[in-house]
Amino acid sequence: MLRGTSVSLRIQPATKERLERLARATNRSKAYHVEAAIENYLALNEWQMKEIEKGLKEAEKGQLTPHEDILAHWEAKVADSLD
C-alpha cells in the first residue's frame, strides 16, 4: 500500500460535521472522502484549463464559430425541449 503525505487545512465546523456524517454513512474514512473530493476538483479544473487553452489556440488560428450559428443551435435545442 502506498503511503500518502499529510496535508493540514482549516474547514468550517459545518463542513467538518458533513464530512463526518458522510464518512460514517459510507463506512469510509474522512481522509478517503477528502482525497476523493480533491482528486475530483483537480480533474475538473485541469480539464477546464486544457479546454480553455485549446479554445484560445483555435481562436488565434481564426477557428471561430459565428455568434449567429451558436444562437441558432441553442434556439433549436430549446425548441426541441419544449416539444
N, C-alpha and C positions, 0 to 999 in steps of 0.2 A: 504494500500500500504506500502510495506517495504521501509524504508529509507536506502539508502546506505551510505557509508563512502566516504570521499573525498580523492583523490589522486592528487598530483601535479606532473607534468612532463614537460620536455622540449622536443619539437619536432622541426624539421626543418621547416622553413616557407613554403616550397613547400608542405610538408606533411600536414600542417595545412590548406593550401588552398584546397588540395584534399579532406580533411575531411569536410571542409565547403561546398564544391560543392556536395559531397555525401549527406550530411545532408539536403541541400536544395532540391536536386533531389528526395529524398525519403520521404521528409516531416517528418523526424525523427531528434532527437537532436544529436549533436556531442557526447554527453555522451552515448547515446544509441549505436552508432557505435563503440566508443572506448571500451565500455564494451563488446560488441559482439566480437570484434577483440581479446581482451584479453582472453575471455572465449574460443574462438576457438584455440588460441595459447596454452593455458594451457591444453586443452583437447588433442590436438595433441601431445604435449610434454609429458604429463602424460602417454598417450598410448605408446609412443616410449620408455620411461623409463621402463614401465612394460614389454614390449616385449623384451627389452634388458636383463632385469633381468631374464625373463623366459628362454631366449636363453642361458644365462650363466649357469643357473641351469641344463639345458639339456646337455650342454657341459661337465659340471662337472660329470654328470652321464654317459658320453660317448655316449650320444644320438646325434650323428653327422651324417650328410649326406656326403658321399664321393664327392669330387670335380668332379669326372667324371660323377656322376649321375646328379649333378646340371648343368654341362656343356651340357650334352645330353638333359636335359629338355629345356634349353634355346635355344639350336640349333634347336630343334623341333618346338618351338614357332616361331622362326624366319622363318623357312621353311614354316610353316603354313600361316604366314602373307604374304609371297611372292606369295602364290597360288592364 
